Each structure stands twice: as structure tokens, then as C-alpha cells.
Amino acid sequence: MPNILIVDDELGIRESLQGILEDEGYKPALADSAEACLEIVRKRSFDAILLDVWLPGMDGLDALEQIRTMDDPPEVIMISGHGTIETAVRATKLGAFDFLEKPLSLEKTLIVLKNALEAKRLRSENRDLKRQLPKSVIVGESIPMKALRQQIALMAPTNGRVLIYGESGTGKELVARAIHDQSLRKDAMFVEVNCAAIPEDMIESELFGHRVGAFAGATTTKVGKFEKAHDGTLFLDEVGDMSLKTQAKVLRTLDEWRFAPVGSEETITVDARVIAATNHDLEEEISKGNFREDLFYRLNVIPFSVPPLRERTEDIPLLARHFLKEFSSQYSRQTKELTDDAIDTLMRYSWPGNVRELRNVIERIVIMNPTVGRLDRKHLPPLVYRDGSRRTTGEFSTLQQARAAYERDYILKKLDENHGNVSRTAEVLGLERSHLYRKMKALQIAVKE
């Protein structure tokens, strides 16, 4: 039975709604103030709340604002005997599902409540479906990637803790998700924490949660990532950036699987698989006193290493075409393909940002070339283009070949910078327009009129 909370300072309205909802098969609970409402909602889960606007002490709109900040909040239907358009608009902006005026119409109240419960159900269903979508497709046929997939298949069904090493952008989160998706915990949540992105004074609250009043600004109870990951997987990304104070509490939690939220003496017991990732040399960080050795040994049960893209260049064409298909579909662009020249340039670039940089490059060229079906080297960003071109200089047997290749690349780059405008490009190069045309024809550069 759906759990419904009725919040009104008038006893008659509370009891009347309680009887009606019980007759309709709902399970109602009652509160006579906003403060009582918030206290009950923090302890129990509700599908919907019928919340009066005008209440003694805190009003219903302030309560609504706090309710909407909670994880997976119930749908809130505001009710008022003195409603105004301004109040209804504010309630809607704060996230209310609907606004009902007193005296309440029984038929309308039940219809709105039914619609609110359906909206809550669809929201939960959508969240669950998103959780089930495959997010861990590991693209690559190089020897290192084949070995990585074999390693994942071997140890994913276990509960062993994993520590993933790799440079920034290599796909450490993707590996963590693949481990979760092939584990016995795949039906539970995969919860990610980016330890480098959370301020030091907030990471303990993020990991372990907090109670109301635990610190300035803690106006609601927060469920921590460890608790959310119960029965699932907790991914500690960039664990090397975690403070020593937080490391101590994480270590204690991994030993006991119990912890107390910030501002609480009550302990919570959880069962989660922990996967950590880092782009640091943790053994070096240990020697510097930046990382706890005992925590390192807790996390480093099964070490993984994700190779940088420059060490598996044969995977670049596969990755590029994979991202091209993804972004062409995402941005509703025509089907696109990369020419051999473009692929060759991509393979010659050093990719300091690894797979993430390649993904960003492909997204950029899809967005910037909506009507182009065949993407050539000139469509690539200048940084990739210049670096990829520089790497070809050792391939020429004569000075004339090298000079012609350099001239071709340089003209293509300037054309790209001037959006294909030949006249403007000629001006930039200090050439007559007719001279540039002849040069382009000699160097087999297509002229777009």
C-alpha cells in the first residue's frame, strides 16, 4: 500500500483525509506541523505528502523546500485555504506536484494523488532502467585491452577489493563499471565518489552522511555514499587525493563495515564492494607521508592497470568510429565517417588526455560539421592536426616531398581556421587568390566553391 503523509494543523481535516485514504487502500500517517512532518520523513519513506501551506511555526513551503533536497523525495501536493496565484507559483517552482485549494474536493484530491503516485512510480522506474543500461562497453582489440577484459571476467564475480591504476582519461571508471556489471552485485547500485572533486571539509559527510545540525548548513539528514552502496559497489575515484583524516575513517569502515554518520553516535552496518582508482603512484605517496600504508594494502587486493592510449594506438580507429556513431546519434547528425587521412592523423597524435581527449575531439568535430559526411584531416582541431602532421616528417625520401607535404598541411590548417574561405586564406598567407588556387590544385586540395 502506498504510504501517504497528511500534514495539516486542523485535526478534523487530518482525520477526514485519513479515513478517505484508508478506504481507498492507502496507508496514511499524520502530522500537525512542518517540523513534525520533517522529523517523520527523515525516519520513514513516503510515496506522497499532502502538505498544508499555512502551519504554525515553519510554513509548508519551507518544509517543501527541505523535502525536495532529500534523496528520492516523495511527491508533494500542497493544500491551502487561502491560496493565491503567487503561492501556487512558488510552490510549483519549489517542486510541488500540484496545488489544491480548501475546501478540498474529494474526487479531485484522489485524482491528483493518483497522478502523483504514478509520477513517483515512473521516476523510480526510469532511475532503475538507467541503472540497468550498459555503461561499461570497453572498446579495443589491442593485446593490453584483451588482457584487461580477461582479467575483469576472471575476478568480477568475486568480492575482492580492486585498485585501478591509470593516467587521467584512460577509462578507470569504465573498468570499475565493467567489474560491477559482471559481478554478483550487478542488480544493486554502483555509487561513485570523486575524491579529488569534493572539498576536504565535505568529503567525510559525502562518504558517511550526516545528521541535522551536524555542522553549519546541515539542515537535513544526508545519506552517505557508503550507505547508498549497501549490497552494491562503491567506487572511490582518485583515492590518492583523499585527506589522511578521511583515510583513517575509511580504513576503520573497511575493517569493521560499521560507521557513524557525522553528528551521530548511532552506527550503521553496510556490505559493499569497494573499487578504488588513482593516477598517483601510491607507494611513492606512502613514502612522502601522503597516503596510509595500511589503507593501501586494504585496497590493493587485486591491482588493475589501464594502459594509456599512446600504448595501444591500434585501438584509436575503433574508438574514434565508436564515438563518431555515438555522437552522430546523440546530436541527430547524418551518418558520418572518418577518411583514412583523418584516421592516420589521429593515430599519429600523442593523446596526453588519453581516451577522454579522443572522445572530446570526436564530439567537437561532429558538432562543428553538421552537414559533412566524410570527415577529413582538415576537420580535426589544430592541436591534433599539427602534432599528427609533425610526426610524418620522417616518411619522406626527398626534400621536395617533405616541402610539398608541409605546404599542403599548412594550407589546409589555414583554410580550416578561415572556415574554407579561399580569399581570406590567401590574404592571411600573403598570396594572390589565383596563386593560392593554383597551389591548392597542385597539392590536390579540394576547392569548395
C-alpha positions, 0 to 999 in steps of 0.5 A: 500500500502506498504510504501517504503523509497528511500534514495539516494543523486542523485535526478534523481535516487530518482525520477526514483525509485519513479515513478517505485514504484508508478506504481507498487502500492507502496507508496514511500517517499524520502530522500537525506541523512542518517540523513534525512532518520533517522529523517523520520523513527523515525516519520513514519513506513516503510515496506522497505528502499532502502538505498544508501551506499555512502551519504554525511555526515553519510554513509548508513551503519551507518544509517543501523546500527541505523535502525536495533536497532529500534523496528520492523525495516523495511527491508533494501536493500542497493544500491551502485555504487561502491560496493565491496565484503567487503561492501556487507559483512558488510552490510549483517552482519549489517542486510541488506536484500540484496545488489544491485549494480548501475546501478540498474536493474529494474526487479531485484530491484522489485524482491528483494523488493518483497522478502523483503516485504514478509520477513517483512510480515512473521516476523510480522506474526510469532511475532503475532502467538507467541503472540497468543500461550498459555503461561499461562497453570497453572498446579495443582489440589491442593485446593490453585491452584483451588482457584487461577484459580477461582479467575483469571476467576472471575476478568480477564475480568475486568480492575482492577489493580492486585498485585501478591504476591509470593516467587521467582519461584512460577509462578507470571508471569504465573498468570499475563499471565493467567489474560491477556489471559482471559481478554478483552485485550487478542488480544493486547500485554502483555509487561513485565518489570523486575524491579529488572533486569534493572539498576536504571539509565535505568529503567525510559527510559525502562518504558517511552522511550526516545528521541535522545540525551536524555542522553549519548548513546541515539542515537535513539528514544526508545519506552517505555514499557508503550507505547508498552502496549497501549490497552494491559497489562503491567506487572511490575515484582518485583515492590518492587525493583523499585527506589522511583524516578521511583515510583513517575513517575509511580504513576503520569502515573497511575493517569493521563495515560499521560507521557513524554518520557525522553528528551521530553516535548511532552506527550503521552496518553496510556490505559493499564492494569497494573499487578504488582508482588513482593516477598517483603512484601510491607507494611513492605517496606512502613514502612522502607521508601522503597516503596510509600504508595500511589503507593501501594494502586494504585496497590493493587486493587485486591491482588493475592497470589501464594502459594509456592510449599512446600504448595501444594506438591500434585501438584509436580507429575503433574508438574514434568510429565508436564515438563518431556513431555515438555522437552522430546519434546523440546530436541527430547528425547524418551518418558520418565517417572518418577518411583514412587521412583523418584516421592516420592523423589521429593515430599519429597524435600523442593523446596526453588526455588519453581516451577522454581527449579522443572522445572530446575531439570526436564530439567537437568535430561532429558538432562543428560539421553538421552537414559533412559526411566524410570527415577529413584531416582538415576537420580535426582541431589544430592541436591534433592536426599539427602534432599528427602532421609533425610526426610524418616528417620522417616518411619522406625520401626527398626534400621536395616531398617533405616541402610539398607535404608541409605546404599542403598541411599548412594550407589546409590548417589555414583554410580550416581556421578561415572556415574554407574561405579561399580569399581570406586564406590567401590574404592571411598567407600573403598570396594572390587568390589565383596563386593560392588556387593554383597551389591548392590544385597542385597539392590536390586540395579540394576547392569548395566553391 
